[in-house]
Amino acid sequence: MNDKPAFLTIQPKVLYFGTPVALLTSIDQDGKPNIGPISSVWALGYNLILGLGCDGKTYQNILENKECVVNLPSPDLYKNIEKIAGLTGMNPVPENKKDKYLYEEDKFSAGNFQSMPAEIVTPPAIANCPLQLECVLQNHYIVESAGDSTPLIASLHLRVVNVRVHENLVINQNYIDPAAWSPLIYNFRHYYALGEKMGKNFRAEV
Ligand SMILES: Cc1cc2nc3c(=O)[nH]c(=O)nc-3n(C[C@H](O)[C@H](O)[C@H](O)COP(=O)(O)O)c2cc1C
């Protein structure tokens, strides 16, 4: 019997190993709102770290305006997200996106998303998303550049300054009920909901 572990060394074309989808809402200098779907996001305390392409309108808006809302969609919204997935708020469309993306100035209408005012920051939130994290830019740095030094990918550190949650998800006043909330997971460019519960951490309080 061959007991060598069955591993292959490969160079995956996609490395999105399953993180929640977030819809970033931001505004440009004229106050025009935009929605940017992302999946490169994680939270530690009230800090968020995002990975953003530098040729996107979302990146440009957040750098200019320093604010955004990180809206977390539930799994049923994946079709709305796919309606805006091939769109950018950048006009003209950046050269390297031209074959796959179209310019759209109103992604709220294009994706059938409903806008609602945020409480603290200027960009609007997305009413369809049950979890809305209002954020302020703290810092950013370039993660990857082209040969001619054009910035390609940046990492943004955001501070969460206000959290809005649909009332059905709130438990014991200041907790989000993990049994009621389900993120939309982006798993190697396919959308998934959570599977069955496996257990809980020793520090879980609800
Ligand atoms: C589910 C999903 C996840 C994505 N994740 C990211 C991401 O983490 N970072 C990023 O920069 N772009 C990501 N994209 C691509 C951007 O949404 C795309 O570049 C879009 O055109 C940006 O729009 P904007 O230019 O209007 O900001 C993702 C797209 C989808 C549909």
PDBQT file of the ligand as one rigid body, heavy atoms in Angstrom, charges set to zero:
ROOT
HETATM    1  C1  LIG A 301     -17.903  38.291  -5.072  1.00  0.00    +0.000 C 
HETATM    2  C2  LIG A 301     -16.830  39.251  -5.525  1.00  0.00    +0.000 A 
HETATM    3  C3  LIG A 301     -15.693  39.417  -4.775  1.00  0.00    +0.000 A 
HETATM    4  C4  LIG A 301     -14.706  40.333  -5.173  1.00  0.00    +0.000 A 
HETATM    5  N1  LIG A 301     -13.625  40.547  -4.356  1.00  0.00    +0.000 NA
HETATM    6  C5  LIG A 301     -12.816  41.583  -4.605  1.00  0.00    +0.000 A 
HETATM    7  C6  LIG A 301     -11.832  41.973  -3.657  1.00  0.00    +0.000 A 
HETATM    8  O1  LIG A 301     -11.701  41.362  -2.581  1.00  0.00    +0.000 OA
HETATM    9  N2  LIG A 301     -11.058  43.051  -3.933  1.00  0.00    +0.000 N 
HETATM   10  C7  LIG A 301     -11.211  43.759  -5.096  1.00  0.00    +0.000 A 
HETATM   11  O2  LIG A 301     -10.510  44.754  -5.302  1.00  0.00    +0.000 OA
HETATM   12  N3  LIG A 301     -12.111  43.394  -6.032  1.00  0.00    +0.000 NA
HETATM   13  C8  LIG A 301     -12.942  42.348  -5.796  1.00  0.00    +0.000 A 
HETATM   14  N4  LIG A 301     -13.900  42.014  -6.711  1.00  0.00    +0.000 N 
HETATM   15  C9  LIG A 301     -13.926  42.709  -8.014  1.00  0.00    +0.000 C 
HETATM   16  C10 LIG A 301     -14.542  44.101  -7.928  1.00  0.00    +0.000 C 
HETATM   17  O3  LIG A 301     -15.863  44.034  -7.424  1.00  0.00    +0.000 OA
HETATM   18  C11 LIG A 301     -14.537  44.717  -9.345  1.00  0.00    +0.000 C 
HETATM   19  O4  LIG A 301     -13.211  45.065  -9.652  1.00  0.00    +0.000 OA
HETATM   20  C12 LIG A 301     -15.441  45.920  -9.502  1.00  0.00    +0.000 C 
HETATM   21  O5  LIG A 301     -15.368  46.352 -10.837  1.00  0.00    +0.000 OA
HETATM   22  C13 LIG A 301     -15.084  47.077  -8.596  1.00  0.00    +0.000 C 
HETATM   23  O6  LIG A 301     -16.011  48.095  -8.815  1.00  0.00    +0.000 OA
HETATM   24  P1  LIG A 301     -15.609  49.625  -8.738  1.00  0.00    +0.000 P 
HETATM   25  O7  LIG A 301     -14.523  49.863  -9.759  1.00  0.00    +0.000 OA
HETATM   26  O8  LIG A 301     -16.869  50.346  -9.073  1.00  0.00    +0.000 OA
HETATM   27  O9  LIG A 301     -15.125  49.859  -7.356  1.00  0.00    +0.000 OA
HETATM   28  C14 LIG A 301     -14.868  41.070  -6.367  1.00  0.00    +0.000 A 
HETATM   29  C15 LIG A 301     -16.011  40.877  -7.134  1.00  0.00    +0.000 A 
HETATM   30  C16 LIG A 301     -16.987  39.980  -6.716  1.00  0.00    +0.000 A 
HETATM   31  C17 LIG A 301     -18.229  39.834  -7.551  1.00  0.00    +0.000 C 
ENDROOT
TORSDOF 0
